[in-house]
Structures are given as C-alpha cells and as structure tokens.
C-alpha cells in the first residue's frame, strides 16, 4: 500500500498512521479503509453502500457505522462538516473527499552539506529570524484551537484528566456514546470541590493518539489519569473505568458498570455519578506518592 498525502496529512496505510508536522495519529483499521476508499475516488461521491462494503466487508452493520467512522475521521483531521476542507457530505448520496490527494514524497533525505563558516552578520540575521519564529509560534499557540496543550502549571494531588473512552463494541457503533460518557465524567468531576480537571478540548486532543500516560499527565499537569471503555452486547451495556497513577502506571482503582440499553443519557448520568463517588474515596485514600517524583 503506497503512502499518500491528503491535504496537509501524510497517510501511511502500512502502519495505519497519519501525520502532520509533529502530530501523529494511529487510525482504527476500518477508519483507515474508509479514508483510503475516499482518497481513491477523490472529488467523486462515494455511496454509503460502497463505504460499508469497503470498511466492513465481512460484518453486517447499519449505515450508522459509516456515519460514526466519518465523524471520528473528521475529528482527527480537524475538519468542520459545515465548511468541509476534507470530507463533504452529499445529502442522500454519500461523501466526497474534497482535499487534494497526491503521492507521498518517499525520496531519500538529501545529504547534509558541509557546515559553512558563520560570520557575525549571518549570526545576527539568524538571531533576528529565530526571534521572529518564536513570536509567531507563541501567537499561533494562543490563537489556534488545534495546538497541543501548552506546558501545564504544577499539578495538584487532586487533579485528574479523563481520557476519551474507547468504543469496544462490535462494529464500533457507539463512539458517540463513549464521547458523551467522557464529557459527562469531566463535567461531574470538575464540580467536586478541590478537584482540578482539564477541559474536554484538552482531553480530546489525545484521542486516538498512542502516548504514554506519564507523558499525557505531564502535558496536562495532572496527578491521575482516568480512562475506560464502553461495550454493548444485546440489550446490555458495560462501561469500564480505571484510575491510573502515571508515575508508575499502576491502576489504583477500577470497576465496571452493566446497565440496560434503554436511555443513553440516563446511563451516562448514572455511571458518571457512581464513578465520581468512587474516585473521591479512592483519591482521598491514596498516599501522596507524587511529591517524591517532583
């Protein structure tokens, strides 16, 4: 499978990753298939049936699987469906990839030339250029919504980040519920007196990114990481959650909650309430280990 470029992103089908500048994201296999299908027909309308056949060849699923996969892909690409720069919706017909698709540049890196002698004038120009670049980078960091979280302030021992919950259901049709579960937990935990919880925009930056929990915790300035998953089977739904101490990767609390699948909002509210109470008790009972690592 040949690497290619889709808009600003480099796509590597062999590794299942897409990258842009310093950002690298690993796509779920079916999401990558969907992206490649759209890229092969760039500029053309690809029907829902064709996307289903390409992404889920051996599984019987509903068109909702395509909708969820496209929504997930748009979030990763940073695309706005109302002003699509990558994937445009064609009502009642399907989707069209509107970004430019080209072959990736896989040529070998050029040989580094011998270092030229640096004069005082060149050093002065370089210093000015460096200052301008730093100022531009700072301005971009302030104004951009997609920039990675900035260096966080010193962490509190009652600080925790909720990472996006993972949809483990067959066909991955419940990603929207998983995202809603994540946001509900962030909202509940942020209301606990003394707790410090990063906003959803900071947490969702790490969705589908394979990063060590210690690195995520340092970036967000938190003492704990909460992650989890959702899984639906028949008329039952299971939400699993675990609290991790990032310094050593130990799980200090975990539990799962089985609920009937009837009202998604009721399930999210109920589970978030119970997880919040459990975390309050667990964090209060955990020795202050982080101080020794600072």
Secondary structure, DSSP 8 states (H G I E B T S, - for coil): ---EEETTEEEETTTTEEEETTEEEE--HHHHHHHHHHHHTTTSEEEHHHHHHHH-TTS---THHHHHHHHHHHHHHT--GGG-SSEEEETTTEEEE-S-EEE----------------HHHHHHHHHHHHHHHHHHHHHHHH-SSS---------TTBEEE---EE-STT---HHHHHHHHHHHHHHHHTSTT-B---HHHHHTTTT----HHHHHHHHT-SEEEEEEEEEETTEEEEEEEEEETTTTEEEEEEEEEEESS-HHHHHHHHHHHHHHHHHHHHHHS---GGGG-
